[in-house]
Amino acid sequence: MAIVIVDDTNFSLEVIKAFLTKAGYLDVVTVKSASELYQLVDGYSDRGIVDIDLILMDIIMPDVDGIEACTNVKKREWLADVPVIMVTATTEKESLQLAFSAGAMDFIKKPLDRVELLARVRSALTLKHETSRRKARETELLEVTRQLQAANERLQDLSFLDGLTGIANRRHFDQELLQESRRAEREKTPLSLILLDIDYFKAFNDTYGHLKGDDCLKTVASTLKKTLKRAGDFSARYGGEEFAVVLPNTDEVGAAMIAEELRASIERAGITHFNSLCADYVTVSLGVVTRFSEQDEAPDDMILAADCALYCSKHNGRNRVSVEWLVKID
């Protein structure tokens, strides 16, 4: 890390450099004008990019004085924390005030006193290094905070997913249905719910084993996700071999059509099930219910109604869709 001396006189440059090098500061760079300083700090000098710890700058220089040079240097974001000490023969309060306003942190009067110079340099470098350490700690803390937030978000996501099928679990379903119920009431739109159950799933497990049963559940879950087209449509594993689908802004006709599409898609998956009493492949029974904006049925009421519709599908031969009608208020 370098100390940069900016002065248009060779004598001042050599005196300050000698004081610093004898005190153990070996990386000392000298420039004779503001333009040379700009080239240095922007990486265009022969030295390339230089990490700067401190700038000692004469106030009175030709073309661009030290005050204007300090102002321009401080506009560079990467130099905002680099301390600037003005080296000046003037003690006019106005000039010193302008120097401080430009971003200088201190000044040293000419002719230079070696002890004073080194004391002020040490103080400025201590401040610079402490500022750098503090910012590094803040950056590290921000990164740790970001990682913790990301980890918490991942844990939150995992807590809302069914471990076997990878779709939403019952906990997430309960939250989603409540949220969509409130939204539907607020926006005066219909909300539909589908409950579906794999037909004769116990017989499937007894015939093919639980590992094949798990594969069957995964296939049904992935089929639901692929079949649902709208971004707001939501599928979840409700429990065991039962699944649920929440359909925002969907009336009873649209919900019945989507339910039939789900039924047909699972049927087309062609999962062999020789011990099913309604087909030679896996099928599902579905129950549909719709709540309109004028109705005040709670989510639990919708679940109960959809469950009743599901029971009707099972009672009437399975592998079918049944709709439970809530009383629509005109």
Secondary structure, 3 states (H helix, E strand, C coil): CEEEEECCCHHHHHHHHHHHHHCCCCCEEEECCHHHHHHHHCCCCCCCCCCEEEEEEECCCCCCCHHHHHHHHHCCHHHCCCCEEEEECCCCHHHHHHHHHHCCCEEEECCCCHHHHHHHHHHHHHHHHHHHHHHHHHHHHHHHHHHHHHHHHHHHHHHCECCCCCCECHHHHHHHHHHHHHHHHHHCCCEEEEEEEECCHHHHHHHHCHHHHHHHHHHHHHHHHHHCCCCCCEEEEEECCEEEEEEECCCHHHHHHHHHHHHHHHHHCCCECCCCCCCCECCEEEEEEEECCCCCCCHHHHHHHHHHHHHHHHHCCCCCEEEECCCCCC
